Amino acid sequence: LDARPDHWASHYNLGNFYLSRQDHRQAVAFYENAIRMQPRAIQPYVNISFAYNGLGQNDKGIQSLRKAHKLEPKSLEANLNLGLLLGEMGRIEEAATHLKEAANLDPGSAVAAYNLGVIQAKLGKMDSAINYLRRAYRMESENPNYGYSLAFYLRQNGNETDSIAVLRRIVRQNPI
């Protein structure tokens, strides 16, 4: 991984290695080197946010993701991860903006659709929430969490029939 110490990608890859080992401090150090060497590459900005999250430094993670987003406003990775981190921090309106962009950039992203559905529900936009949750569950029906959330919000919205149908489908797919 360090065969090319003069190239930013070597430092980025070493950051990925240490991140995979959950050595967040070492990962941050290598990502920072990669960023210094190539400040226009968004990958180190995105991945350093995971290391910051592991260190409990979510504000730094958001700053890093905002830099990635500024470099590439249409980056799926920057929008999705910024939306997820903002949502984790309770900044729901901002999170919704970035998750919508991620869902538009990749209509096949069940993760973006699911998280946007949950956020829309928190904002009281139940019809929109259910549409996004249906979308996520359609894309990944093998993920029971998507189905459980859809069933929960269907029930919250007064649609017991559809809620029960989703739960029955989950039970059929995942017998104990």
C-alpha positions as CSV (number, residue, x, y, z in Angstrom):
1,L,0.0,0.0,0.0
2,D,2.9,2.4,0.5
3,A,4.8,1.5,-2.7
4,R,4.1,5.1,-4.0
5,P,4.5,7.4,-0.9
6,D,4.5,10.3,-3.4
7,H,1.0,9.6,-4.6
8,W,-2.2,10.6,-2.7
9,A,-3.9,7.3,-3.5
10,S,-1.3,5.4,-1.5
11,H,-2.1,7.5,1.6
12,Y,-5.9,7.2,0.9
13,N,-5.6,3.4,0.6
14,L,-3.6,3.2,3.9
15,G,-6.3,5.3,5.5
16,N,-8.9,2.7,4.2
17,F,-6.7,-0.1,5.7
18,Y,-6.6,1.5,9.1
19,L,-10.3,2.4,9.0
20,S,-11.1,-1.2,8.3
21,R,-9.2,-2.1,11.4
22,Q,-11.0,0.6,13.3
23,D,-7.8,2.4,14.0
24,H,-9.5,5.8,13.5
25,R,-6.6,8.0,14.5
26,Q,-4.2,6.4,12.1
27,A,-6.9,6.5,9.4
28,V,-7.3,10.2,9.9
29,A,-3.6,10.8,9.7
30,F,-3.4,9.0,6.3
31,Y,-6.5,10.6,4.9
32,E,-5.2,14.1,5.9
33,N,-2.0,13.3,4.0
34,A,-4.0,12.3,1.0
35,I,-6.0,15.5,1.2
36,R,-2.8,17.6,1.5
37,M,-1.4,15.9,-1.6
38,Q,-4.6,16.0,-3.7
39,P,-7.1,18.5,-2.3
40,R,-9.5,18.0,-5.3
41,A,-10.1,14.3,-4.8
42,I,-13.4,13.8,-2.9
43,Q,-12.8,10.2,-1.7
44,P,-10.5,11.1,1.2
45,Y,-12.9,13.8,2.4
46,V,-15.8,11.2,2.4
47,N,-13.8,8.4,4.1
48,I,-12.2,10.7,6.7
49,S,-15.7,11.4,7.9
50,F,-16.1,7.8,8.9
51,A,-12.9,7.9,10.9
52,Y,-14.1,11.1,12.6
53,N,-17.4,9.5,13.4
54,G,-15.5,6.6,15.0
55,L,-13.6,9.1,17.1
56,G,-16.9,10.8,18.1
57,Q,-15.9,14.0,16.1
58,N,-19.0,14.3,14.0
59,D,-18.6,18.1,13.5
60,K,-15.3,17.4,11.7
61,G,-17.0,14.7,9.7
62,I,-19.7,17.1,8.5
63,Q,-17.0,19.7,7.6
64,S,-15.2,17.1,5.6
65,L,-18.4,15.9,3.8
66,R,-19.3,19.6,3.1
67,K,-15.9,20.0,1.4
68,A,-16.5,16.9,-0.7
69,H,-20.0,18.2,-1.6
70,K,-18.5,21.6,-2.6
71,L,-16.0,19.9,-4.9
72,E,-18.7,17.6,-6.4
73,P,-22.2,18.7,-5.7
74,K,-23.6,15.8,-7.7
75,S,-21.6,13.2,-5.8
76,L,-23.8,10.4,-4.6
77,E,-21.3,9.5,-1.8
78,A,-21.0,13.0,-0.5
79,N,-24.8,13.6,-0.5
80,L,-25.7,10.2,1.0
81,N,-23.2,10.3,3.7
82,L,-23.8,14.0,4.6
83,G,-27.5,13.2,4.8
84,L,-26.9,10.2,7.0
85,L,-24.6,12.0,9.4
86,L,-26.8,15.1,9.6
87,G,-29.7,12.8,10.3
88,E,-27.7,11.0,13.0
89,M,-27.0,14.4,14.6
90,G,-30.7,15.4,14.5
91,R,-30.4,18.0,11.8
92,I,-33.4,16.6,10.0
93,E,-34.2,19.4,7.4
94,E,-30.6,19.5,6.2
95,A,-30.4,15.7,6.1
96,A,-33.6,15.5,4.0
97,T,-32.0,17.9,1.4
98,H,-28.9,15.7,0.9
99,L,-30.8,12.4,1.0
100,K,-33.2,13.7,-1.6
101,E,-30.3,14.6,-3.8
102,A,-28.8,11.1,-3.2
103,A,-32.1,9.5,-4.1
104,N,-32.3,11.5,-7.3
105,L,-28.7,10.8,-8.2
106,D,-29.2,7.1,-7.7
107,P,-32.9,6.1,-7.9
108,G,-31.8,2.5,-7.2
109,S,-30.3,3.4,-3.7
110,A,-32.5,1.6,-1.2
111,V,-30.4,3.2,1.6
112,A,-31.1,6.7,0.4
113,A,-34.8,5.9,0.0
114,Y,-35.2,4.2,3.3
115,N,-33.4,7.0,5.3
116,L,-35.3,9.7,3.4
117,G,-38.5,7.9,4.3
118,V,-37.7,7.8,8.0
119,I,-36.8,11.5,7.9
120,Q,-39.9,12.4,6.0
121,A,-41.9,10.7,8.7
122,K,-40.1,12.6,11.4
123,L,-41.0,15.8,9.5
124,G,-44.7,14.7,9.5
125,K,-44.8,14.1,5.8
126,M,-46.3,10.7,6.0
127,D,-47.4,10.2,2.4
128,S,-43.9,11.1,1.2
129,A,-42.4,8.9,3.9
130,I,-44.5,5.9,2.9
131,N,-43.6,6.4,-0.8
132,Y,-39.9,6.3,0.0
133,L,-40.2,3.4,2.3
134,R,-42.2,1.4,-0.3
135,R,-39.5,2.2,-2.8
136,A,-36.7,1.0,-0.4
137,Y,-38.6,-2.2,0.4
138,R,-39.4,-2.9,-3.3
139,M,-35.7,-2.6,-4.1
140,E,-34.5,-4.7,-1.2
141,S,-37.5,-6.8,0.0
142,E,-35.1,-9.3,1.6
143,N,-34.2,-6.6,4.2
144,P,-36.8,-7.1,6.9
145,N,-35.9,-3.7,8.5
146,Y,-37.2,-1.9,5.5
147,G,-40.4,-3.9,5.7
148,Y,-40.9,-3.4,9.4
149,S,-40.4,0.3,9.0
150,L,-42.9,0.4,6.1
151,A,-45.4,-1.6,8.1
152,F,-44.9,0.7,11.2
153,Y,-45.5,3.9,9.3
154,L,-48.4,2.4,7.3
155,R,-50.0,1.6,10.6
156,Q,-49.2,5.1,12.0
157,N,-50.9,6.5,8.9
158,G,-54.1,4.4,9.5
159,N,-53.5,1.8,6.9
160,E,-53.7,-1.4,8.9
161,T,-54.5,-3.6,5.9
162,D,-51.3,-2.8,4.0
163,S,-49.3,-2.9,7.2
164,I,-50.5,-6.4,8.0
165,A,-49.8,-7.5,4.4
166,V,-46.2,-6.3,4.6
167,L,-45.7,-8.0,8.0
168,R,-47.1,-11.3,6.6
169,R,-44.7,-11.1,3.6
170,I,-41.8,-10.6,6.0
171,V,-42.8,-13.6,8.1
172,R,-43.2,-15.8,4.9
173,Q,-39.7,-14.7,3.7
174,N,-38.1,-15.1,7.1
175,P,-39.6,-18.1,8.9
176,I,-38.2,-18.8,12.4
